[in-house]
């Protein structure tokens, strides 16, 4: 079980790298109605990731259990596909997008400063369900869990861990605001501006790191087994 955790935790951390979702939650936590708005962001993101994770896990659970002593062709293919998807994301994101990033930052702030809570729910759901980089990492992780030779309780615990990590961009700012109170607003506002202006570089860097990780895992013993590691 420990080895399974060590394999999926990096994937969950990578799935959490969603600057637009973090920016949405940071913006939601600033202002008098921050509690209701931040809960709606968490709920919207949780619903999107919950639907996807449940469907993927139940689908993968129908497959035969993996051979722990040999290579896993399907797992390796999923890792390599994830690496290819992330590499394409890196290529696109490291092209200049300065104007687009600035428009994104100003547009978020303009549309959401006085928006109703249900608007935060809807946007969080949409941002989460179309987050290609996150799902590229969640898919091999969920397949690994569903086909592993561990108990059902351990599988549920692993899925919950990946789910919580994917949700962390919405959970951490809300927790910080809860602990710090109004004193957190200035720091959160600065974090929003910095995150939204550099979102493409952040995603591009993390996508590059995890593309290499998925490539290594896909070629190694946990994947198709053509590499010695």
N, C-alpha and C positions, 0 to 999 in steps of 0.2 A: 504493500500500500504506500509506503514511504517513497519508493521509486516512482510510482504513479503521480503522487503529489509533486515531486520534484520535476516531473515532465510537464504537468499542466499549469503549474503556478506561473512560469514565464509567459505562457500563452494567455493566461488571464490578465497578467500585468500589461501585456501588449494590447489586449482588447480594451483596456481602460484608457488608452491614449486617444481620447476624442476631445480635442480642444473646443470645438463648437458646443458640445454638450456641457463641458466644464464652464465655458463662457456663459451659456444660458443659465446654469444654476447659480453662478456668481452674480449675474444680474438679478436673478430672482431673490437672492438673499439680501439685497440692498433695498431698504424702504420699510414703511410701516407694516405692510402686509406680507412680509417676507416669509413668515411661517407657513401660511396657506399656499403661497406660490411655490416655495421650495418643495413642499410635500407633493404638489401636483407634478413638478418636474421629476421627482423620484418615482412617482406612480406611473407617469407616462413612459419613462425609460424602462422601469421594471416590467411593465406590461409587454413592451416590445421584445426585450431580451428574454422574458419569461416564455412568451409564445415560441420564439425561435429555439431557445434551448430545450424546451420540452419536446417540440416536434423533432428536432434533430436527434436528441437522446433516444426517444422512443423508436425512431426509425433505425438508428444504428444498433439498438438493443436486439433487433430481429436478426442481426448477422451472427454468424458463429463466433464463439469466443476465440480470441487470438492465441497463437502459440507463443508462450513466453520464452521458449528456448530457441526460436528461430526468427528470421526476418518476417515482416508483415507487409505484404505487397500493397494492400489497400491503404494501410496507414501511411506507408511511404509515399504513395501517389498523392494522398491528401496533403501531406507536408510539402511535397514538391509543387503542387498546384497553388498552395498558400504562398510559397516562396515566389512563384511566378506572378501571382496577383499583386503581392506587395512590391515586387520589383517594378511592375508597371506603374503602381501608385507613386513610387519614388521618382521615376522618370518624369511623370506629369507634374508632381508637386514641386520639384526643384527647378522648374521653369519659372521665370519671373511672374509673380501674381500680386504685386504690390497694390495696384489699384483695386483688384478684387478683394483683397484682405481688408483694405480700408473701408470699402463699401459694405462689407460684411459686418465690420465692427459698428459703423454708424447706423446701418440698417437695423441691426439687432436692438441697439439702444433706443432708436426712434420708435420702433414698432412695439417694444415690450415695456417701456418705462411705466406706462399707465395701463397695461393690458390686463384683462381679466385672468383669473387663475386657470380657467379651462384652456386659454390660449397657450399657457406654459405647458400644460399637459399635452396638448396636441403637437406642439413643436418638439417637445422632448421625445414623444413617440416617433415622429417622423425622422428626427435626427438619428435615433437609435436603430430604427428598422432599416434604414438605408446606409448604415455605417459599414461599408464594404471591408475596410481594413480590420475592423473588430471581428466580423464574421469569418474572414479568412483565417483568423487565429482560433476562433471558437470551434470551428468545424473539426479540425484534427484533434483538438483536445477532447471534445465530446465523444468522438469516435473512439479515442483511446480509452476513455472511461467506460463507455457502454460495452466494449468488447474485452475488457480486462477481466482477469480471473480473481476478482475480489468480491467481498460480500455486497449485498444490495445496500446495506447501510453505508458502507465505504463509498460506493458509487454515488449515492445521494449526497454524501458529505463532499465529495469531489465536485459534483455539479454545482452544489450550493457555493462552494469556494470560488469557482469560475464565475458564477452569477454575481456574487458580491464584488469581486474584483472588477468585472465589467461595469458595475453600477457605481464604483468608487468616485468617478468624476462628479456625480450628483450627491453622494453621501458626505464627502469630505468638506466641501464648502458650507453645507448646512450645519454640520457638526461644529465647524469653526465659528460660525455665526452664533450658534446656540451657546457655546462656551464663552465667547468673548463679548457677546452683546453688541450694542451700537459701536463699540470701539473697533470692531472688525470691519466696519463699512469702508473706511478709507483704504485699508489694505486690499479688500476685495475689489474695490473699484479699480485700483492700480493693476491688480491681477487680471481683471477682465480686459482692460486695454492692451496689456502686454500679450496675453494669450491670444486674443483675436487678431492682433497685428502679426503675430508670428505663428499662427496656426498651421500654415502650410509647411514651414520649416520644421515645426515640432513633429507633425505627422510624417513628413518625409524622412526625418532622421530615425524615428522609431520604426517606421516601416522598413528602412534599410537594415537596421539591427536585427529585426525579427525575420526578415527575408533570409538573412544569413543563418539565423537559428533554425528556421524551418528547413533550409537546404541541408544543413548538417544533420538534422534529425532524419530527414527523408532519405539520405544516402546511407546512414549508419544502421546499426543492428536493430534499432526501433523502427526502421523504415524498410527500404527494399534490400538493404544488406550488401550493397556493393562497396562500401567503405569499411575500413578496419575498426572504426570506433563504435 
